[in-house]
Structures are given as C-alpha cells and as structure tokens.
Amino acid sequence: MSLYKITAGKIMKPRVFLLLLYVCLITVPYSVLSQNITNEEVRYTISDIHRLTTKGSYGHPKWSPNGKYIAFVNRDIHGMSIYNISTEEIKHFSNCQPYGDIDSWYFWLSDSETILYHEREYTRPVFKSHISSLNAKNGYQKKLFETENEHILHFQKSSDDTVTFFVEEKNKLYSLDKDGIQHKEDGFVLITDFQNSQINIVNESNEMSKTITDGNGRYISPKQSPSGEFVLYESMVGDYIFCYDIKQDKTVMIGQGSYTNWSPGSREIVYCKVADDGHRLISSDIYISSTDGEFSQALTNSKDIMEIEPDVSPDGTQIVFTDYTTKSIFLANMKND
C-alpha cells in the first residue's frame, strides 16, 4: 500500500498527512503495508457443481491423500461420513457417548484409510477429550488418548503421519501415531496464544522458538503448508489472511477472507470472501490466491449457494465445499486454464 501527500491535486498539510498516517497504522494490521496488488488473470474455471448430500447437516470436507474419498463431519449422528468417489456411496460412522460431538479437527493419514480426530464428550459435571482413529473402510474406531476435565488444543498433523496436540492443564505437548504410540515431536507445533494475540512456533521441548505475528490482529487458525515452507493464518481484525514464509522470515498479506485451506502443491491457497449483516452470512464465494499475493481469482460467483470450507483434490482437478445455508456438501470440477 502506498501513501501519498497529494489529494485532489493539492499537497496536503503535514499535520493532516501525519494524522491520516497514524490512523492507518493503528487500524490496519502491520502486513497490510507491504501488500502486493493482485491481478485479474483467470487461471481456473469451475464447472459441474453438484450436491453430494441431501438430508442432514454436514461440514468440514477433506480429501483423502489418494483422492478416492472425501470425509466430512456429520452433525446429525455426532460422527463422520465418508464419500467414495468411484461408487458415489456414502458411509456414516458414529461411536460417540451422549452429548458427544466431533469437531473439525481431523486429519487423513497417508494410507488414505486412517483418520485421526479430536473428540469431546460432555456429561456434566465431567467432560472428556480424546484422540481417536477411524478406519474409513471398515469403520473400526479406537481411542488413542483420553483426558478428563482437561482441554486438548492445537491439534495438528505432522509429516511423519503422527498428530501433535497440547494439553493445556498439563502444559505439555504430545505426539501420537495411529496405534496410540507416543513419539517425540522432531519438528515444531503452531501455538495460538489467545491472550496475547500471537501465533508462536514451539519446538519439541515445548519451548517457544519464534513468534511470527505482531500481536495487533487477534490472529487465529494457523495452518502449515503440506511442503512445510509456509504458515497460513487469519486475523480477526479486518478478516485478513496472511502467509508467513518460514525460511525467509517474511509475511505477506493475501487479502480479506476466511475458511482458508492449502492447495496440494503449497503454492496457492483457497479461501472464501464472505459478507454478513451483523448476525449471519448473506453471501460467500471461493477465491484462490498465490502465496506471494500477486495472483488472486474468484472461483465462484453464486447467488443460490454460499460456499465455505473449500478443499482442493490432491490432483487439483476437483474442489469440495460446504453450503452455509443448507449445510450440504458440494463437489465441482476445477480446470487449470
């Protein structure tokens, strides 16, 4: 963003200019000042949008690594559903206790059969949090880790097919594989510090090694890229999206948006631009952008569907998303022009 001292052909007085500069600096997150201007190049087209689910409330769709299945949360049964791309069949799995719920924290492992997820059960005055596995083929479920009246936070997938998470009351990091065996985390974990509005990189010794935000934007939802090169996160101040380059220690503001996700090649991100009336969403469309912010394109422009939670297939030829209004899952073809 460039700031000039010229308005309506006249040079602004220094006091007025400094006042405007001050207002910009205190109301806009820091990385906006280095935002790249996006072009209007069209690289992708979306076609054949069709609904996968009919009745029910669904969300958070995710592709399996081999591209043969799509998992999504099934709120009606407090569990998960798996869509088979080749047979077009949907299997439903539920094994929750009363008042149980499964949230969006789940990951496919590289075998494209196993899903590890975070589940919470409420039976007043006790609540339980646990990490479980689900076999997408036979429906076998297994609890791998359980705590009582303790909060599991920062649930993330690692490159070695383990998941890491943080137990708040113990102030301890854990790393588990699909058999529930604990491993030493040899990389890093992204921790959201809600109190100080920061996102931190924490090493395996639970020591903070780097803070990647400035603390002014109420930053949330950090996601490491599949390649491990970048960290994507959002700001609740202005709904901005940022991309942090780990090697170069550089942050780029992508633009306004939410419901962020990585493309398979880690060079682009998909997200949604939403509008609301102060109480609920009134419109939402999917966009795609490069990690440097120099390219951005709208993928959808729908009046009847409010697209959220997009996820691109591993081969980049399809995209799945949730309709905010109907809570249905939709699938579409995605062509790189």
N, C-alpha and C positions, 0 to 999 in steps of 0.2 A: 504494500500500500504506500503510495507516495503522497506527501503532504506539501502543498504549495501555498505561497503567500499571496496568491492572486485570486480575487473574487470579482466577477462581473467586470473584468478588465482593469480593476484598480488594485493597487498594492494595499494589503491590509496593514493596519497599525500593529506594531509589535505586541502591544498588550493583548489585543484581540486574538492575534495568532497564538500567543503563548497560552491563553485561556482555552482556546479550541484544542490545542495540542494536549494540554493537561486533561481535558475531558476525555479525549480519545484514549489516552494512556490508562486512565483509571476505569474505563468502561469496557475495553476490548482486551481479550486475553493476549498475552505477550507475543505469541507466534503469529498473530494476525498481521503484525507489522512487516513480516517477511513473506506474506502470502504471494504465491505465483498466480498470474492471471490465466484462467483456463480458457482453452479454445473451444470451438463449436464443431470440431471434427467428429464425424459419425463413423465409428468403428464397428458397432454391433447393432444387430436387429433382433427383435423378439417376435416370435410367431407361435401359432397353435397353443394359445393359453387354454388349459383345460383343468377342471377340478378333479382332484383325486379322492376327496372325501365328500360325503353328502351330509348325513346327520351327525351331530356331535360337535364338541368343542376341542379343537386341536391347535398346536402351535410348536414353534421352535424346530422346524425341519432341518435335518442334517443328512448329507450324503455319506454313504459308506465309502471307504477308500477305493474300492474296485468299481464304484459307480453302479452296482447292481441293486442296491437297496436305498431307501430313504426312511429314516427314523423320524418320528415326531411324538411330542407329548400328547397323551390322550387324557384330557381333564375329566371326562365323564367316568372313567374307570380308575382314575388316580394311577395311571400307569403309562405305558408306551405302546405305540403301534409301529409296525414295520411294513412298508410298501415294497413289493417285489416288482422291479421294472419290467422284467420279461413276462411274467404271468399276470401282472396288474392286480394281484391279490394283496389284501391287507390282513396281517395277523395282529391280534391285540393281546397284550401281556399285562397282567396286573397281579401283584402279590403284596399289597400294602395293608397295614393294620388300619383300624378305624381312625378317622381323622388324618390319615396319611395323605401325602401329596408328593409328587415328583416334580422338581423344578427343571429349569433349562440347563442346569449344569450336568451335561453328559457328553461323552466322547466315544466315537468308534475307535477301536484299535486296528492295527494294520492288517489283521487277519480277515477283516470285514465280516466277522461273525460275533465278536465280543463288544459289548457296550459297557462302559463303566460310568456309573452315575451316582449322584448325591441325592439322598432321600431324607425326608424329615417326617417324623411321626409325633403327633400331639395327643397325649392322653393326660389331661390335667390331673395333678399339677406337674406331671413329668413330661418332658419332651425328649425324644431320641433323635440323633443324627447319625446316619451311617452311609458308608460307601458300599455299593453293591455292583454285581456284574450280571449281565443278561446275555444269554446266547440267542442271537437273532434267528437261528434255525430251529432249535428245539424248545426254546422258551425257558430253559433251565436258568434259575436265578440263585445267586449266592451272596450272602452278606459277608463282606471282607473286613469291615472295620465299623465299630459302633461306639458311640459315646452317649452318656446320659446327662442332660441339662448342661451340655457344652455345645458351643457353636463351631461348625466347620465352615471355614472361609477360604476364599482364594483357590478354589478347586480348579486345577489346570492339568492339561495333558503335556507330558514330556516326549521328547523324540524317541526314547527307548521303550515306548509302549507301557509306561507307567503313568500314574497320576500323582500329582502333589497337591497337598492341601495344608491348611493351617488351623490348628485347634486353638481358639482364642484364649480360653481359660488356662490352658497349659503353656501358652506362648511357645508352641512347638510346631515345627514342620514335619510332615510325614510324606513318604513316597511308597506307593503300593503298585504291585503288578496285578494281573487278572486272577491270580491264585491267592491274593491277600498277603503275599510275602513282602516284607518291608525292605526297601532298598535305600541306599544312600543317594541323595539327590546330588548329582555331579554337575548340574548346570546352575540355573537361577530360577527364582519364582518372582512373579509380579505381584506386589502387595499394594492394595489401595488403602491409604491412610485417610480415612474419612474425617477424622478430627482436624487434621492439618491440610486437607485438600491436596494431598500429594500422591503420586504414584512412585513407588520405590522398587528397585531391583535388589532382591535379597538373595544371598548365596546359600549354599547348602548348610553352613554353620549357623543359619538364622541371623546373620549379620548383614546390615544394610550396606551395600556396596556402592549404590548410586541412586540419587533422586533425579528423575527425568522430567519433572514438572516444576512450575514456579509457585504453586500454592494459591494462585489467584482465580482459578477457574472451576473449582469443585469438580475435579477430574474423576472419571469413573470408567469401568468396563475395559481394562487393558487386555489386549489380545496379541500374543506373539505370532508373527508370521510363520507359515509352515517351514520356510527356509531358515528361520531363526535370526534373520537380519534386522527385522523391524518390530516395533511395538505400536499398535494402533490403540488409541484411546479417545474418549469423548469428554467434553466439558459441559456441565450443566448450566454454565453461564453463556448464554447465546447459542447453545446447542452446536458447538463447533466440534469438528473432527480433526485430530492431529495424528501425524505419523512420525515416530521417532526412529532415526537410523542409529543402531547400536554402535557400529564401527566408527562412523563419522561423528557421533555425538551431536547430531543435528536434528532439529524438529521442524517439520513443515505443517502448516495448516492446510488441510484439504478443502474445507468449506463447511457450511452448515449441514447437519444431518444427524441421523441416529440409526439404530439397528445395523451396526457395522458388521462386516464379515470379510474374510480374505478370499481372494481368488486362488485357484490351485497353484499358480506359479509365483505367488508372493509379490508380483509386480503391479497388481491392481487390487482395488477394494470395491466391494459393493455395499451400498447403504441406502437409506431412504430419506427423502426430504418430506417432512410432514408439516401440516398446518392444523391448528386446533382453534376452538372458540373459547378457550379458557377452562373448559370442562372435559372435552373429548376431542378425538381426532375428527377432522372433517375432510381431509384429503391426505394421500400418501402415495409417492411414486418411487421407483427404484432408480438409482444412479450408479454409474461405475466411474472410477477415477484412478489415475496412476498414483503411485506412492509419492512422487515429487510434486503432485498437484497441478502439473502442467496440462493434463488432459482430464476432461470430465464430460460425461454424456448421460442424458436421460435415457433409460432403457424402457420405461413405461410412461404412459400418459392416459391413465384410465379414469373414467368417471364412475363406473359401476363397481370397481374393485379398489380397495385401499391396501396396497401391498406393503407388508412389513416382513422382517426376518428373512431376507433373501440368502440363498446359499447356492453357489455355482457348482455344477457337477465336476468331478475330477478331470474329465477330458475337455471341459469348457464349452460343451455343446448344449447344455440344458441348465435351467435355473428353477429352483423351487422356492416358494414363498408362502406366507400366511396372509389370508384376507382378514383384516382387522374387524370388519363388520360381521361376517358370517362365521369367523373362526374356522374356516375351511383351509385346506392345503391345496395349492395350485402348482401345476408344472407347466413349463413353457420351453420351446426350443430357443436356443441362443446361437446366433451365427456371427462369426467374426468376418466383417466385410473388408 
